[in-house]
Amino acid sequence: MTSSHLTLMEVEALARSAHEGQTDKAGRPYAEHLAAVAEGVRVRGGSAEQQAAAWLHDAIEDDALTPAWLAGAALPQPVKEMVLALTKRPGEPVEQYTARILATPGARLVKEADLAHNADPARLSVLDGPMRERLSAKYAYVRSLLGLTAP
């Protein structure tokens, strides 16, 4: 990312601040999920742009940041496109969502890291049985739509 853009550290700080006070389904600070996804992207060979998108992948969906903020942010266009592709829209069929991810360069790897962390048995183990089963089935279906093998 060029000097006119936010650095990866700045994106991380911004994402942590934007999600301050938010927790995941297990009650953990949401930033832990973002950090795990960004690290998952890194270890899968993802670029700095993909790592930035990982930090921001839920920001609009979770109302931590607005689409207008993203449009005006000092981020490379590919990062903005990945974040928008990864943002689920209300009522959107999962097939349409995954097709958009597949059509957006770089986004599939970020979603792969997101799904891997979401499906982590340690994270799922603290949820009640019905929720754990529902989420596991949902993640498996999204993986199949994206052409990803089992974690």
C-alpha positions in Angstrom: 0.0 0.0 0.0 1.4 3.4 -1.0 2.3 6.2 1.4 -0.9 8.1 0.5 -2.9 5.2 1.9 -3.4 4.0 5.5 -0.8 1.6 6.6 -1.8 -1.9 7.7 -1.1 -0.9 11.3 -3.4 2.2 10.9 -6.1 0.0 9.4 -5.8 -2.4 12.3 -6.1 0.4 14.8 -9.0 1.9 13.0 -10.8 -1.5 12.9 -10.2 -2.2 16.6 -11.5 1.3 17.4 -14.6 0.9 15.1 -15.5 -2.4 16.7 -14.8 -1.3 20.3 -17.4 -2.8 22.6 -18.7 -5.3 20.1 -18.5 -9.0 20.9 -18.8 -12.2 18.9 -21.5 -14.9 19.4 -19.3 -16.4 22.1 -19.1 -13.1 23.9 -15.4 -12.5 23.0 -14.2 -9.0 22.0 -14.9 -8.7 18.2 -11.3 -7.5 17.5 -10.1 -11.0 18.3 -12.0 -12.4 15.3 -10.6 -9.6 13.1 -7.1 -10.3 14.2 -7.5 -14.0 13.6 -8.9 -13.4 10.1 -6.1 -11.0 9.2 -3.5 -13.5 10.5 -5.3 -16.3 8.5 -5.0 -14.2 5.4 -1.3 -13.6 6.1 -0.4 -17.2 6.7 -2.3 -18.2 3.5 0.0 -15.8 1.5 -2.4 -12.9 1.3 -1.2 -9.5 0.3 -1.2 -6.4 2.5 -4.3 -5.3 0.7 -6.1 -8.6 1.6 -4.9 -8.2 5.2 -6.4 -4.7 5.3 -9.7 -6.0 3.9 -9.6 -8.8 6.6 -9.4 -6.1 9.3 -12.4 -4.3 7.7 -14.4 -7.2 6.4 -17.3 -6.9 8.9 -17.1 -3.1 9.6 -20.0 -2.1 7.4 -22.1 -5.2 8.0 -21.8 -4.6 11.8 -22.4 -0.8 11.5 -19.0 -0.1 12.9 -18.2 2.0 9.8 -20.4 3.4 7.0 -20.3 2.8 3.2 -19.6 6.6 2.9 -16.6 6.3 5.2 -15.2 3.4 3.1 -15.8 5.3 -0.1 -13.7 8.3 1.2 -11.1 6.3 3.1 -7.4 6.5 2.2 -7.4 2.9 1.0 -6.4 1.3 -2.3 -9.5 0.6 -4.5 -8.9 -3.2 -4.4 -9.3 -3.0 -0.6 -12.6 -1.1 -0.9 -13.9 -3.6 -3.5 -13.0 -6.6 -1.3 -14.7 -5.0 1.8 -17.8 -4.3 -0.2 -17.8 -7.8 -1.7 -17.5 -9.4 1.8 -20.3 -7.2 3.2 -23.5 -9.3 3.5 -26.5 -7.2 2.5 -29.9 -7.6 4.3 -32.0 -10.3 2.8 -29.3 -11.2 0.2 -29.3 -14.9 -0.9 -26.0 -16.6 0.1 -25.6 -17.7 -3.5 -25.6 -14.0 -4.7 -23.2 -13.1 -1.8 -20.7 -15.8 -2.7 -20.9 -15.1 -6.4 -19.9 -11.5 -5.6 -16.9 -12.7 -3.5 -15.8 -15.0 -6.4 -16.1 -12.1 -8.9 -13.9 -9.8 -6.7 -10.1 -10.2 -7.0 -8.6 -11.2 -3.6 -11.9 -11.5 -1.7 -12.1 -15.3 -1.7 -8.9 -15.7 0.3 -10.2 -13.3 3.0 -13.5 -15.2 3.2 -11.6 -18.5 3.4 -9.7 -17.1 6.5 -13.0 -15.7 7.9 -14.8 -19.1 7.5 -11.8 -21.0 9.0 -11.9 -18.9 12.1 -15.7 -19.0 12.4 -15.7 -22.8 12.1 -12.9 -23.2 14.7 -14.1 -25.9 17.0 -12.8 -24.0 20.0 -15.0 -21.0 19.0 -18.0 -23.2 18.2 -17.7 -25.3 21.4 -19.0 -22.4 23.6 -22.2 -22.1 21.7 -25.3 -24.2 22.4 -25.9 -27.3 20.3 -28.6 -26.0 17.9 -26.6 -22.8 17.1 -23.4 -24.7 16.7 -25.1 -27.1 14.3 -26.8 -24.4 12.3 -23.6 -22.3 12.0 -21.5 -25.4 11.1 -24.0 -26.3 8.3 -24.0 -22.7 7.1 -20.2 -22.4 6.9 -20.0 -25.7 5.1 -22.5 -24.5 2.5 -20.7 -21.2 2.0 -17.4 -23.1 1.6 -18.9 -25.4 -1.0 -20.3 -22.3 -3.0 -16.8 -20.8 -2.9 -15.1 -24.1 -4.0 -13.2 -24.4 -0.8 -12.2 -27.7 0.7 -13.0 -28.6 4.3 -10.9 -26.8 6.8 
